[in-house]
């Protein structure tokens, strides 16, 4: 037999073997999609860091026993990522202790997420270890015994504490509704800026300082009062010390809200925290956020 024919036969044999192996692997692969159509109103989290619930009330989500306002982007990710789960392959049974340990689907390591709607369970998923690629993870779904490799790394998505989920928003006002701000500086000096009208009829006024306001600077100052995010929340009514830097009383619509800013002098740099009339929780303020409140009338002058 010629060498060329021998080579061709060998290649055919190799290709046949590859096809057989692929066929066997394909027969072992079970792709299944798990969906639900209802809208959840409760998420129950069981983690190694503790158990807690996230509940929906009046179109807002709250997390933990104290019902902190939750970050909506995180909640939306939770709901979207579990509404449709693709199970790529079966890896074994969770009832097999060795297998369960291998995929970290055991107490103390797994994360269990239960979604409910009006008290009815829509989905329960237990999340084990990440896959070697880091883009997938192992899980059991809806109380089943089968351990699946699922298409997304839901382990990373749901591995969060109450503090991770809690909203960092402190102040969230409609900037166009702000009509005045009364400022008391650390020195004791106080002054007020107010505005009336809109558009071409907008007028600005200041008391407590002899300056002529620049409209664009005053507008930028007011817009900055409308929103504030914190880097860290403290315990309810915590006493943190420091010295008062300034107080701002902001009139928005028919309501006045109050923000007190305190400075703690440090060896390397000063730090700031705030007390806001709309929450009992003091909060840290980043240095770059403090500067927008530390304006003097002279800074807003033409």
Secondary structure, DSSP 8 states (H G I E B T S, - for coil): --HHHHHHHHHHHHHHHHHHHHHHHHHH---EEEE--S---EEEEEETTEEEEEEEETTEEEETTTTEEB-HHHHHHHHHHHHEEEEEEEEEETTSHHHHHHTT-STTT-EEEEEEETTEEEEEEEEEEE-TTSS-EEEEETT-SEEEEESS-HHHHH---HHHHB--EEEE--GGGEEEEEEEETTS-EEEEEEES-GGG-EEEEESS---B-HHHHHHHHHHHTEEE-S-EEEET-----EEEEEEEEEETTEEEEEEEEEE--SS--EEEEEETT-SEEEEE-HHHHTTT---GGGGB-
